[in-house]
Amino acid sequence: MTTKILTKTLKRLVLSPLTALYAVALVIRHFLYDSGVLKSRSGAIPTLVIGNIHVGGTGKTPHASAFLSILSEKLGGPQHVALLSRGYGRNTKGFRWVLEDSDWSDVGDEPSLLKSLHPLHSIAVCEDRVLGIARIAKEKPEVKVVVLDDGLQHRALKPDLSVLLIDSERPLSMSSLLPGGDLRDLKSRASKFDVWIYTRCPSNDTLPKRSKNASPQHVFSTYMSSSSKALSTVKKDSFKSEKPRVLAVSGIASPERFIDGLLDSWTVVRRQSYPDHYQFKSKDISDWVTCVRSEKLDGIVTTAKDAERIKPYTSALKGIPLVVIPIEVKWHKKEALEKRVDEWLQSTIFAKEIAKRN
């Protein structure tokens, strides 16, 4: 047994009493909603809700970006598709529009990144999703669909189409609940969602064994690819070396996965990993500069999400090249996914909701 597996096993064993309590709390909560004691309501606009059962690392942000593009094409333009997020990690409360010049700390790093990728889409943050959708409907009457990138556990909202992201490298069957494991919700909840998408899948032929509760035509797969959209003025081909020597910086849910993915194109001399949504400090940037200077590195490579939190310190990098690597979703069978979206957009429920507002 490897050290990593042994450590994970011991963690589950030690934390099993707390895991059991968490499971009981989830069962009670879902029972209250399912029985109608706690109410779930549909939004004022049809909603497509994306989420996961694992804690982070399944690719919600790039998938939300992909659905914004798909729906925009089908509904006649970005003005008809909005995105609503909780805005995790922000220092504000309540409803707030995300603008191109918004400070990420006011709206969250993920909404800020999505706004930079989709400047023509209306993007907002609000911890109360039902209230947030109502504000969008009132202030942006041209919006026909709202995409929510983190709303599957927000049961006060009844989604019109729910999309569950499952990391193909972390099968649900091999995972357990918090705090012993990395599941934020019960495995049984997976059967409640309309569409499953296995992320980081090498090919559509390597899908994990499907649950008997999942309809095959509603199961899709994706993989991640470096985006063609440039978020940085520094390109790899601007370096003299074929494999530039760099410091890799990452503060996302699975930083090592990102950094390991750089090795084919970059010589990663130093790695600096932080917790997800980490708020960088002046000392962090100073340490990077010292590292790059002392090691005579070519620059710093980071993720698009991290770049949003680095922006306030750009001048402190003192001319050191910062390479931003955006990630976008690629579909193994995009036609099948688009067919499912078309079916939803043409459904009676969706048509009635649109008619109700016109």
N, C-alpha and C positions, 0 to 999 in steps of 0.2 A: 504494500500500500504506500503510495507516494505521500510526501509530507503535506501537500496541498489537500489531498483527499482526507488524510487523517485529521488535519486541522478543521476542515469543514464538518467532519463527523463529530468531533469533540464539541464543536460550537453548537451543533444541533442538540446534542445530548445535554449539555449544561443549560441551554436556554429553553429546553422543551417545556418546562412549566409555564414560562411566559408565552411561548408559542401557543400552548393550549388555551390560555386565557384570551389571547388575541383571536383565536379561532372561534371561541364561544361568542365574543363580542361581535364578530362578523356575522355569525349565524343569526344572532338576535336582530341585528340591524337589518339584514336582508329579509328576515321574516316580517318585521314591522312594515317594510315597504311592500312586500309581496301580498300581505294580508290587508293592506289599505289603511293601517293605523297611521303610518306616515305617508304622505301624498307625493306622488310623482306627477309632474305636469309637462305637457308638450310646450315647446317654445312658440313664440309669436311668429316665427319664421321656421320653415322646415330645416332640420339640423342633421348633419352628418358628423357623428362623434367618433373620434379616434382615440384609442387608449391601449393600455396593456394591463397584464396581471403581475408581470415582473416589475421590480423597482428599477426603472430607468434602463437605458442601454438597448432599447428595442427599435429606436429610430423614429420616434413620434414626430419630431420636427421636420426631417426630410420627407416623411410620408404626408404630413399636413401640407407641405409645399407642393408635393405632387398632386394632391387632390384639389388644391386651389387652381392649379393650371388646367387640370382635366375639366373641372366644373366650369371654369371661365370660358373655355372653348365651347362647351355644350350649351351654355346659357347666354352666349352673345357678348361676353366681355367681363373684365374684372370688376366692373361696378356692380355686378349682380351677385358677387360671391364675397362674403366677409369671413373673417376668422375671429373667434373669441377664445381667449386663454385665461387661465387663472393669473398668470404672470408670476410664477414661482420665484421667490427671492427678491421681489421688489420691495421698496421701502414705503410704498403708498398703499392705500386701501380704496375700495369702491371701484366704480366704473371709470375707465380712462381710455381715451383714444391713443393709439400708438402712431406717432408722427415720425417722419424720416429723421428729424433732428431730436427726437426724444432721447433723454438720458436712459441708458439701459436699466439703471438702478430704480427708475421710476415705473418701468413697465415690465421688467424681466428680460433676461438675455435672449430667450427663445423668441418671444414676440418681436423684439428689436431686430433679430436676425431675419425673421420672416418678412418684416416690413422692408428691410433693405433688399431682399430678394423679390418682393412683390409690392413695389411702391404704389401701384394703382389700385390695390385692394384695400378695402376698409378693414383695419385690424384694431381690436380693442381688448382690454383686459378687465376682468371682473370676477371676484371670487364667487358671487352668486350668479350662476349661469342663466337661470330663468330671467332674472332682472337684467342681466347684460344683453340677452337676446331681445328683450322688450325695448331697451334703449336703442339698439341698432335698428330695429323695425321702425321706431319713431323718428330717429334722426337721419336714417338712410333708407327711405321708402323704396329705392330702386333695388335693394338687396333681396334676392330670392332664396338664397341658401346661406346658412351659417355653418362653417366648419369649426369644430371644437377639437383641440389637439390634446386634451388631457381630461376628458369628462366622463369616462366609463364608470368611475366610482362615485360620481356626483349624482346620486339617485333621485334627487329632487327634480332633475330634468329627465323626461322620457324622450330618448333619441328617436328620430324618424328612421335613421339608418345607423347601425352601430358597427364599428370596424375594430376588431381585436388584432393587435400586433403580437406575434409570438416569435421570440428569438430562436431560430432553428438550432443554434449552438447551446441553448439552455432549454431542453424539452421540459414541458410542464410535469411530466411523469417523474422527472429526476429532481424536481424542486420542492421546497417546502415553505411554509409561511414564515413571515417575520416573527420574532427577531432572529430565529435560528436559521432561516433561509432567506430567500430574496423574493418571495411572493407577497404582494400587498393585498391580494384577495383570494378567495377560495377557488380551487381548481374547477369546481362544479359550475362556477359562474361562466366559464368559457362557452358552455352550450347555449347561453342566453343571447349571444351576439350574432348578428346577421351575417357578417363576413369575417373570415379569418385570413390574415396575411402572415405567412412565415417569412421573416426578414433574415437577411444575410444568408440566403440559401444559394449554394453553388449552382444548382440547376433545378428546374421544376421536377426532375426525375429523382431528386434526393430529398423530397419532402419527408418529414418524420411521419410515422404511422398515424393516420387520422383517427380521431375519436369517432365512435359510432354515433355521437350526437351532432357531428358536423356534416352538413350536406356537401358532397364533393364539389358541386358546381359553385359553391360559395367559399372555396378555399383557394387562395392564390399565393404566389411567392415572389419575392423581390431580392435584389442584391444591391449593394452600395457601390457607387462609382464617383471618382473625383469629378466635380462639376465643371462644365465649360464656362460657367458664369464667373468672371474674375471679380473677386472681392479685394484683391490686393494689386498694387501697382508693380510688385516685384514678382517676376515669373521665374520658373526654374531655369529656363534656357538663357536667362541673363547672367547666370554664374559661369565661370570659366571651367570649373570642374564638372565632369559628367555625373558624379555623385557627390554633391556639395556636402561639406562637413558642417553639421548643424546641431543646435540645441533644440530638442523637441519639447514643447510646452503644451500641457493638456489638463483641463479641469472639467472633465465630463464623466458620465457614469462608468464608462469602461475605457479609461485612458490608455491602458497598455495595449488594448486592441487597436486603437488608432495609431499609437507609436510603432507597434510591430508592423503595421501596414505601410509604414514609410520606408522600410528597409530596402525594398527593391530599387528605389529611386534616390534615396538619401543615405548618407553616412551619418547615423545618429550617434554622435560622440557622447552627448549627455542627455539624460531624460529628466524632466521635472514634471511630476504629476501632482494634481491637487484634487480635492473633493468636487463633486458635481456642483455647478453654479457658484464656485468659489469666487469671492470678491478679492481681486488682486490688490496688493498694496505697493506703495512706493518702494519698500525694501525688496519685494519680489523682483521688480523691474531692475533695481540696482544690482541684485545678485545675478540676473541674467546677463547684464552688460559686463559685469566682472568676469563671468564665465566665458562669454564670447571673446573678450579681449585676451584673457589669459591663455585660453586654448587655441587662439587664432582661428576661430570658427568663421564660416562664411555667412552665417545668419541664424535666424530663429524660425522654426516651422510650428504652426499651431492650427487649431480647428477654427471654422467660421464662427462657432458659438463662443469660443474663448476670445476671438478677436473683438467681439462686441464689448467684452469686459476689459480688454486691453486698450481700447480706443482712447480713454482719457489720459493714458500714459505714453502715447505715441512719441511725443517730443522727448521724453526721458530716455528713449532707446538710443538717442545720440547718433542717428544715421545708420544704425544696424539694420540690415534688411530683415523685414518680417514677412514671411510667406504664409498666406492664409489658404488653407485647403478646404473649400466647400465640398460637401458630400450631397449627392442627389440620388434619388431612387431610380432603379432600372427594373422594369417588369419582365418576367419570363414569358408571360402570356398577357400582354397588355390588352389585346382585343377582347379577351374573355372578361377582364376586369371592366373595361369600358361598356361591354354589353350589360353587365350587372348594374352599372351606374345608370345606363340608359333605361333599364327596366324600372329603376326607382324613380327617375325623373318623369317617366311616363305613367307612373302608377296613379290610381284613383286618389289615394291619400294625398300625394304630392300636389296633384292638380287641384284638389279641393282647397288646400291651404293657400295656393297661389291665387285662386279665384276669390277666396275670402278677403284677400288684401286689396284686390283690384276693384 
